[in-house]
Amino acid sequence: MRAVAWQDELRGIYHIAIKDMRTYYLKPPALSWGMVFPLAWTLAFYLRSPGDFAELVPGLLAMTIVFSTTAAEAVVINFELRLGTLERLLLAPIGITSVLLGKVLGGFLFGLFTTAIVAAASILYMDLHPDILGLAIIAVPSLMVFSSMGALFSVSVKEVFEAQTLLNLPRFLMVFLCGVVYPISALPDGLQLLARLLPLTYTVQGLRISFFEHGDSLLWQDFAALLVFMILFLLPAISLLHRRFR
């Protein structure tokens, strides 16, 4: 019976993720935030200071990870709570935790889809030779981290627009502080310390290692840091969603 229950939970997580992909993610607003915005942002910095575009690729991929996973994740749960569709999901033999994991997996899959496209195009166009295993070691937990962060913001507020508005602050803060465009070493000491408390720092650092410093031991430290951030976002999100249905 326990094995059957776990199979039902996993099946439910999968179908929730696929449903969200079709309903929310594969739509123009999500695609524009997930792909067009990071590309336009990176191009703006490149045109301002033309140079080796390859140096900007890790930052471009990091922004794609952040904005693609959170494009709809931050509003999906609240939107479905208002419509009552989330309650209908709970009529199926599936727990609240699995519902949230399905939502997070939807953001993860969309982020994986968009990031893979941007990465493949960048690698082929500029003839780069990254450590593919290193990219996976950093990209996969990063996608889970920021999808979980989007879910946390979604369950933390009551109105749909509030989640996206609040999420813009950490997203843009991370873009400027976490080495996406400017190296962290060029920041004042206080901002360097703040940058070390933000998950995107470890994504960017790990991606740079994967592209330019193959085999660096710091890669696994970045991986471990990202796992910690994933837990820090995911567990509170699960707890808050449980409180919604008490």
Secondary structure, 3 states (H helix, E strand, C coil): CHHHHHHHHHHHHHHHHHHHHHHHHCCHHHHHHHHHHHHHHHHHHHHHCCCCHHHHHHHHHHHHHHHHHHHHHHHHHHHHHHHCHHHHHCCCCCCHHHHHHHHHHHHHHHHHHHHHHHHHHHHHHHCCCCCHHHHHHHHHHHHHHHHHHHHHHHHHCCCHHHHHHHHHHHHHHHHHHCCCCCCHHHCCHHHHHHHCCCHHHHHHHHHHHHHHCCCCCHHHHHHHHHHHHHHHHHHHHHHHHHHHCC
